[in-house]
Amino acid sequence: MSADTPRSLCWIDGRVVPSDEARIPVVDHGLLYGDGIFEGIRVFSSRVFRLDRHLARFAAGARAIGLSIPGGVSAAREIVLETARAYASPEAYIRLLATRGEGELGVDPTTCRTPRLLCLIGSVRLYPEAKLRSGIDLVTASVRRPPPDVLDPRIKSLNYLNNVLAKLEARRRGADEALLLNAAGAVAEASVANVFALRDGALLTPPGSDGALEGITRGTVLELASELGIPAHERTLGRFDLFSADEVFLTGTGAGLVPVRGLDAEVIGSGAPGPVFEKLRNAFAAAAAAPDLGVPFAGPETPDAAPRNP
Ligand SMILES: Cc1ncc(COP(=O)(O)O)c(C=O)c1O
């Protein structure tokens, strides 16, 4: 962290405090059982990027695990904006969480009285700058993404052990990132990012039903591809599709758009970020800086400042 990076902050119990001062009781089921949900959200150019899409996914995850967000989505939205205002940085990473709250020891969530909202803000960097320029190396993880009837990967829950184990394996094997397959052996996603492959001029990404989180960055990239006239489809992909692709890249809120250099020690395409990736990365940077996809946190929201297509 550089001297001019603000200290990370946390909204907790109605106020924003330095995050190393924020405390939750050890009997919160978010800690005891990973019982809760979260969102990773970016601030670009003093606006909260695609805030309403993040909140819609947060609400859908809450419904899927039977958790009611205290004050509803509108309260969560206000908390995110208040936290961003307190941090007062034009660029930031926000982590909004809802835990099941304090309860008895024992997995039963009905012992928990009130869900707890928390909102952290700071900065995040998942890969070294040099790797973002040259491309990262993936290995196929031996752990699989759980099928939807075990734990639906479309729920962005506080239970990330599957992702953690995949990432740990990748790092121990000298790679930057893990490729996770689903139980049928099809490509699902990376540990905290979606996967795209360019084959025969078309951009392909696995559907949510193959074990991919329906990423907000992924959705934005699909929209930008269509604006740029690049054919783009959801499609089931195998490792073969990645080995034989011209380009592969990852997308995520924390990760950004990340070129992939190789998979399981095989070089993909030219082994350097490809022209379609570069086009999309530039288009994404322009969309991130544009006013219409973000909600301003400084000052009141005016009709003109409100996002057209959040
Ligand atoms: C498992 C997983 N897949 C994909 C993504 C990418 O989704 P988004 O673009 O909404 O950040 C994330 C979050 O960053 C994630 O945790």
PDBQT file of the ligand as one rigid body, heavy atoms in Angstrom, charges set to zero:
ROOT
HETATM    1  C1  LIG A 401     -16.353 -17.531  -8.452  1.00  0.00    +0.000 C 
HETATM    2  C2  LIG A 401     -16.405 -16.254  -9.234  1.00  0.00    +0.000 A 
HETATM    3  N1  LIG A 401     -16.596 -16.311 -10.573  1.00  0.00    +0.000 NA
HETATM    4  C3  LIG A 401     -16.658 -15.190 -11.322  1.00  0.00    +0.000 A 
HETATM    5  C4  LIG A 401     -16.502 -13.930 -10.760  1.00  0.00    +0.000 A 
HETATM    6  C5  LIG A 401     -16.594 -12.719 -11.624  1.00  0.00    +0.000 C 
HETATM    7  O1  LIG A 401     -17.809 -12.043 -11.404  1.00  0.00    +0.000 OA
HETATM    8  P1  LIG A 401     -17.904 -10.446 -11.444  1.00  0.00    +0.000 P 
HETATM    9  O2  LIG A 401     -17.497 -10.039 -12.814  1.00  0.00    +0.000 OA
HETATM   10  O3  LIG A 401     -19.321 -10.145 -11.128  1.00  0.00    +0.000 OA
HETATM   11  O4  LIG A 401     -16.969  -9.939 -10.416  1.00  0.00    +0.000 OA
HETATM   12  C6  LIG A 401     -16.314 -13.837  -9.364  1.00  0.00    +0.000 A 
HETATM   13  C7  LIG A 401     -16.199 -12.552  -8.660  1.00  0.00    +0.000 C 
HETATM   14  O5  LIG A 401     -15.389 -11.719  -8.831  1.00  0.00    +0.000 OA
HETATM   15  C8  LIG A 401     -16.247 -15.018  -8.595  1.00  0.00    +0.000 A 
HETATM   16  O6  LIG A 401     -16.042 -14.956  -7.269  1.00  0.00    +0.000 OA
ENDROOT
TORSDOF 0
